Amino acid sequence: MNLAKLPRRGYVQTPTPIEFLPNFSKALGDKVRIFVKRDDLLPGCGGGNKTRKLDFCLADAMLQGADSVITCGAVQSNHCRLTLAWSVKEGLDCHLVLEERVKGSYRPDALGNNFLYRLLGATGITVVPGGSDMSAEMEKVADALRKKGKNPYIIPGGASSALGAQGYVACAQELLEQLFRMGLDVHTVVLPSGSAGTHAGFLAGLVGCNAGIPVLGIDVSRPRAVQEALVHSLANEAAKLAGMNGTVPRDAVKCDDAYVGEGYSLPTASMTEAVKLLARTEAILLDPVYTGKAMAGLIDLVRKGAFPEQANLLFLHTGGSPALYAYPDTFLKDGA
Ligand SMILES: *Cc1c(COP(=O)(O)O)cnc(C)c1O
């Protein structure tokens, strides 16, 4: 794999830190050693995993002479916030198509990421009902812009295309280099699995490097079989684009759907516990939609003894803390 062949903008200049979490590991009984890779500290307004993907996607947009970007997400989408932020930096217009996945959940005056859409000056915001065909909705916005003489570029939800996933193929390579330097042998990587570009790219990268480190994706919306199929097909597309020999074996794709709760973005008790525990032991902020549920999964699996004694576990912190500020009641009600 030679990712240097692919154009990118250079948003990620230095590796994100890997930190040991001594207090958090202790709070879980010191059965395992938990490390976190801090992709929440990536550059871009508020940080998070979409910066790695947008590095490749926006490079493609600019090579195609785009003057405006269109993307989509949920009403509190970190991906929309970061696409907008990097579009601002690049001098591109940015149109957001927001899917109201939970009926009645869009409020123009909502805080969190929604507030940042406004503060950063999104060129346009279109809200569509849950279950809408988001590609078709983005095409409609693109057609309207073309009629005005604009040259729009569509980035799919979560920037989870084979191109966007290259950001996490690169992250896997970055991680292996860091682990080598630290002399740290990781038993399992745990990460949130949403639109799947992160999980798929990361897995493709590790498989492409023959790392032999298992990756466990904690689902945030879909049932396990559906999510695993999505991750598998995107991992193979990403592997091909990265120039990897061979494919990603189906049995390397592992998802756990036990921590979704009632649905995407709907708070669960184990999510609030996870967010509070990491905040109060390590002063690291998770988010309610992705990393809070993924960490709830890791906590539960550690408590159940799913990992060997003293195994080194690595949690990929994909960011999202701005969304916390849209959910204060969830945490206050729960004794925060
Ligand atoms: C988008 C997102 C994810 C999920 O990443 P995918 O590549 O969509 O699976 C995880 N965490 C945060 C904070 C996100 O914004």
Ligand as a Chemical Component Dictionary entry (heavy atoms), coordinates in Angstrom:
data_LIG
# 
_chem_comp.id                   LIG 
_chem_comp.type                 NON-POLYMER 
_chem_comp.pdbx_formal_charge   0 
_chem_comp.three_letter_code    LIG 
# 
loop_
_chem_comp_atom.comp_id 
_chem_comp_atom.atom_id 
_chem_comp_atom.alt_atom_id 
_chem_comp_atom.type_symbol 
_chem_comp_atom.charge 
_chem_comp_atom.model_Cartn_x 
_chem_comp_atom.model_Cartn_y 
_chem_comp_atom.model_Cartn_z 
_chem_comp_atom.pdbx_ordinal 
LIG C1 C1 C 0 -18.940 9.652  12.474 1  
LIG C2 C2 C 0 -18.474 9.304  13.834 2  
LIG C3 C3 C 0 -18.168 7.988  14.188 3  
LIG C4 C4 C 0 -18.387 6.820  13.287 4  
LIG O1 O1 O 0 -17.484 6.755  12.248 5  
LIG P1 P1 P 0 -17.959 6.063  10.890 6  
LIG O2 O2 O 0 -16.797 6.156  10.022 7  
LIG O3 O3 O 0 -19.155 6.850  10.436 8  
LIG O4 O4 O 0 -18.354 4.669  11.216 9  
LIG C5 C5 C 0 -17.656 7.736  15.437 10 
LIG N1 N1 N 0 -17.491 8.736  16.320 11 
LIG C6 C6 C 0 -17.786 10.003 16.037 12 
LIG C7 C7 C 0 -17.588 11.022 17.076 13 
LIG C8 C8 C 0 -18.299 10.333 14.786 14 
LIG O5 O5 O 0 -18.619 11.600 14.516 15 
# 
loop_
_chem_comp_bond.comp_id 
_chem_comp_bond.atom_id_1 
_chem_comp_bond.atom_id_2 
_chem_comp_bond.value_order 
_chem_comp_bond.pdbx_ordinal 
LIG C1 C2 SING 1  
LIG C2 C3 SING 2  
LIG C2 C8 DOUB 3  
LIG C3 C4 SING 4  
LIG C3 C5 DOUB 5  
LIG C4 O1 SING 6  
LIG O1 P1 SING 7  
LIG P1 O2 DOUB 8  
LIG P1 O3 SING 9  
LIG P1 O4 SING 10 
LIG C5 N1 SING 11 
LIG N1 C6 DOUB 12 
LIG C6 C7 SING 13 
LIG C6 C8 SING 14 
LIG C8 O5 SING 15 
# 
